[in-house]
Amino acid sequence: MTSRHLVDPELLPFLDSFPNLELSEAALPAIRNWILEMSPSPEPETKARGLMERIVVPATELTPAIPIAIYRPALASAPMPAILHMHGGGYVFGAPEGDATKHLEMVAELGCVIVSVDYRLAPETRFPGPVEDCYAALRFLHEHADDLGVDRDRIAVSGDSAGGGLAAALALLARDRGEVKLVFQHLIYPMLDDRTCVGEISNPYTGEFLWTRQHNLFGWSCLLGAVPGSDGVSLYAAAARADDLSGLPSAYISVGALDLFLEENIDYARRLLRAGVNVEFHVYPGAYHGFDFVQGAAVAERARRDSLLSLRNALRI
């Protein structure tokens, strides 16, 4: 069964141009390099709107030194709200540089600071390494808020795909450790549930494009070092495993109607609501995984506008 007839026509050219990636440990180095090469470099006018610097979060008992990229608007007055961002890539590829253009545009638009974490990738680093890297960056952001020009009472976590999964897990970890209070979790088609790739197919029209069940199985296997869907998977690895979602910050969740993560995202949003957490939830018709990167498509533009508005409202900008 194909879902191609359901794809928004404006999203088809990008879909047809995207190669069919066969994920394996042997292929990962080449895929990682290709992803970085395909990432657009910021244009001069974009660079002029914001400032970027890379620094290193000192090693902790649980993590080595972690590089982070800090983006600030060129013209702004401190203290500013901050977004700790985790990039996507199925837990196995991606880097902060891939989002440089987007983040420079966002800090100029929102008047905020964005900190992007260069967390360690699987399978070289399995759970809990990546989420502990992100937590170390969150603590650093909170503890050094004054030096970074950040309002520590307005810190959000954000991410797309695997980065969204890390953001959701980080919200749980921050709640349970009680050291940093977050005001918002901004989850773009988040990768939340390892059981999606091994359970029955609940929706035959999802997961055909860009990120498939096979890709998902590979990504989760690399992160967990175990068979996805097994007993005992931590809620800090797969946020959908959490039994208790109460006490979490308000959430924004968006996903395409054809995305493999549609059903798990719907379920997570429903469970957050039932736990007393405010949720804004969007499903975009005709949209597959990663659709919002497509330039010129109306549904992608709408998703980007909704995303920015949610951050503006949550961070009181």
C-alpha positions in Angstrom: 0.0 0.0 0.0 1.3 3.4 -0.9 0.5 6.8 0.6 2.0 8.8 -2.3 -1.5 9.9 -3.4 -1.9 11.6 0.0 1.3 13.7 -0.2 0.8 17.4 -0.6 1.7 18.2 -4.3 4.0 20.9 -3.2 6.0 18.4 -1.2 6.5 15.9 -4.0 9.5 17.4 -5.8 11.6 17.3 -2.6 10.4 13.7 -1.9 11.4 12.7 -5.4 14.9 14.3 -5.1 15.7 12.7 -1.7 17.8 9.5 -2.0 16.7 6.2 -0.4 19.1 5.9 2.5 20.1 2.4 3.6 21.2 2.8 7.2 23.9 0.5 8.6 26.8 1.0 10.9 29.2 0.7 8.0 27.3 3.4 6.0 27.0 5.9 8.9 30.3 7.8 8.3 29.4 8.5 4.7 25.8 9.4 5.6 26.9 11.8 8.4 29.3 13.6 6.0 26.6 13.8 3.3 24.1 15.3 5.7 26.5 18.0 6.7 27.4 18.7 3.1 23.7 19.1 2.3 23.0 21.5 5.2 22.7 25.1 3.8 25.3 27.6 5.0 23.9 30.8 6.3 23.7 33.6 3.7 25.5 36.9 4.5 22.3 38.7 5.3 21.3 35.9 7.7 24.7 36.0 9.4 24.2 39.7 9.9 21.1 39.2 11.9 22.6 37.0 14.6 25.8 35.9 16.4 27.1 32.4 16.8 29.9 31.0 19.0 30.9 27.6 20.0 32.0 26.8 23.5 32.5 23.6 25.5 30.5 22.5 28.5 33.0 21.1 31.1 33.0 17.4 31.7 30.9 16.0 34.6 30.9 12.7 36.4 28.5 11.4 33.7 29.7 13.1 30.6 32.9 14.3 28.8 33.2 17.9 27.7 30.3 18.7 25.4 30.5 21.3 22.6 27.5 23.6 22.3 26.7 26.3 19.7 25.2 29.5 21.1 23.1 31.8 18.9 22.1 35.3 19.8 20.4 38.1 18.0 22.7 40.9 16.7 20.6 43.5 18.5 19.0 42.6 21.8 19.0 43.5 25.5 19.6 40.9 28.2 18.3 39.0 29.9 16.6 37.0 27.1 14.6 33.7 27.2 16.6 30.7 26.1 15.9 27.6 24.1 18.0 24.5 24.5 17.9 22.7 21.2 18.6 19.1 20.2 19.1 18.4 16.5 17.5 15.5 14.7 19.0 12.5 13.0 17.6 9.3 14.4 20.1 9.4 17.3 22.8 8.3 14.8 23.6 11.4 12.7 23.2 15.2 12.6 25.1 18.1 14.2 24.3 21.7 15.3 25.7 23.1 12.1 22.8 21.7 10.2 20.5 24.1 11.9 22.7 27.2 11.8 20.6 29.1 9.3 17.3 28.3 11.0 18.7 29.3 14.4 20.2 32.6 13.3 16.8 33.5 11.8 14.9 32.4 14.9 17.0 34.4 17.4 16.6 37.5 15.2 12.8 36.9 14.9 12.2 36.0 18.6 14.9 38.0 20.4 16.1 34.9 22.3 19.2 32.8 22.9 19.4 29.3 21.3 21.9 26.8 22.6 22.3 23.8 20.4 23.9 20.7 21.9 26.5 18.6 20.0 25.5 15.5 21.9 27.3 12.2 21.3 25.7 9.9 18.7 24.8 6.3 18.7 25.9 3.6 18.3 29.3 4.9 19.5 27.5 6.3 22.5 24.4 4.5 23.7 21.8 5.5 26.2 22.1 7.2 28.7 25.1 9.1 27.1 23.1 11.4 24.7 20.5 12.5 27.2 23.1 13.0 29.9 25.0 15.2 27.5 21.9 17.3 27.0 21.2 17.5 30.7 24.8 18.7 31.3 24.2 21.4 28.7 20.9 22.4 30.4 22.5 22.7 33.8 25.3 24.7 32.3 22.8 27.1 30.7 20.9 27.4 33.9 23.9 27.9 36.1 25.6 30.4 33.8 22.4 32.2 32.8 23.8 35.6 33.9 27.0 35.3 31.9 25.0 34.2 28.9 22.5 37.0 29.1 19.7 34.5 29.7 16.6 34.7 32.0 16.8 31.4 33.9 13.1 31.6 34.5 12.4 31.4 30.8 14.2 28.3 29.6 12.6 25.9 27.1 13.8 22.6 25.5 13.2 22.0 21.8 14.0 19.4 19.2 12.9 17.7 16.0 12.7 14.0 15.4 15.3 12.3 17.6 16.0 15.8 19.0 12.4 16.0 20.0 12.7 12.7 21.7 15.7 14.0 23.6 13.8 17.2 24.5 10.8 15.2 25.9 13.2 12.9 27.8 15.1 15.9 29.1 11.8 17.5 30.4 11.2 14.3 32.3 14.7 14.2 33.7 14.6 17.9 34.7 11.3 17.3 36.5 12.6 14.3 38.4 16.0 15.7 39.3 14.5 19.0 40.4 17.5 21.2 39.6 16.2 23.2 36.6 12.6 24.3 36.1 11.6 24.4 32.4 8.8 26.5 31.1 8.1 24.8 27.8 8.8 21.7 25.7 8.8 22.3 21.9 8.5 18.9 20.2 8.6 18.7 16.4 7.6 15.2 15.1 9.4 13.8 18.2 10.8 10.2 18.2 9.3 9.1 21.5 8.6 5.4 21.4 10.9 2.4 20.6 7.9 0.2 20.3 6.7 1.9 17.1 9.2 0.0 15.0 8.4 -3.5 16.4 4.6 -3.4 17.1 1.8 -3.9 14.7 1.3 -1.3 12.0 -1.5 0.8 13.5 -1.7 3.1 10.5 -0.8 1.8 7.0 -0.5 5.3 5.6 2.4 6.4 7.8 6.1 5.9 7.6 6.6 5.3 3.9 8.8 8.3 3.2 12.1 9.7 4.5 12.0 7.9 7.9 10.7 4.4 7.7 10.1 1.5 10.1 13.4 0.1 9.0 15.2 3.4 9.7 13.4 3.6 13.1 14.5 0.1 14.0 18.1 0.9 13.2 18.1 4.2 15.2 16.5 2.7 18.3 18.7 -0.4 18.2 21.8 1.8 18.0 20.6 4.0 20.9 19.5 1.3 23.2 22.0 -1.4 22.4 19.1 -3.8 22.8 16.1 -5.0 20.8 13.5 -2.1 20.7 10.3 -3.0 22.4 12.1 -5.0 25.1 11.2 -4.8 28.7 13.0 -2.4 30.9 13.6 0.5 28.4 14.0 3.7 30.4 11.6 6.6 30.2 14.7 8.8 29.8 15.5 6.9 26.6 12.0 6.7 25.2 9.7 9.3 26.8 6.6 7.4 25.8 7.6 4.8 28.3 6.9 7.2 31.2 3.9 6.1 33.3 3.6 9.5 35.0 3.5 12.7 32.8 2.3 15.0 35.5 4.3 18.0 36.5 5.8 18.5 33.1 6.0 21.9 31.3 3.5 22.9 28.7 4.1 21.3 25.3 3.8 22.1 21.6 3.8 19.0 19.4 3.5 19.0 15.6 3.7 16.1 13.1 2.7 15.3 9.6 -0.3 13.1 8.8 2.0 10.7 6.9 4.8 10.7 9.5 5.8 7.3 11.1 5.6 9.1 14.5 1.9 10.3 14.0 0.3 7.7 16.3 2.9 7.9 19.1 2.7 11.7 19.0 -1.1 11.6 19.2 -0.9 9.2 22.1 1.7 11.3 24.0 -0.3 14.5 23.5 -3.4 12.8 24.8 -1.6 11.4 27.8 0.0 14.8 28.6 -3.5 16.4 28.6 -4.9 13.7 30.9 -2.0 14.4 33.3 -3.0 18.1 33.5 -0.3 19.4 31.1 -1.3 22.1 28.6 -0.7 20.9 25.0 -0.9 22.6 21.6 -1.0 19.8 19.0 -0.9 20.1 15.2 -1.3 17.5 12.5 -0.4 18.7 9.0 -2.2 17.1 6.1 -0.2 15.5 3.3 3.0 15.9 5.2 5.8 13.3 5.7 8.7 13.3 8.2 10.8 16.4 7.8 8.4 18.2 5.6 8.9 21.6 7.3 12.4 21.8 5.7 10.8 22.1 2.2 11.1 25.7 1.0 8.1 27.2 -0.8 5.5 24.7 0.3 2.5 26.3 1.9 2.0 23.5 4.5 5.7 23.8 5.5 5.5 27.6 5.8 2.4 27.2 8.0 4.1 24.7 10.2 7.1 27.1 10.7 4.8 30.0 11.5 2.9 27.9 14.1 6.1 26.7 15.6 7.5 30.2 16.0 4.2 31.5 17.4 4.2 28.8 20.1 7.7 29.7 21.2 6.8 33.4 21.3 3.7 32.8 23.4 5.4 30.3 25.8 8.5 32.4 26.4 6.5 35.7 26.7 8.4 37.4 23.9 
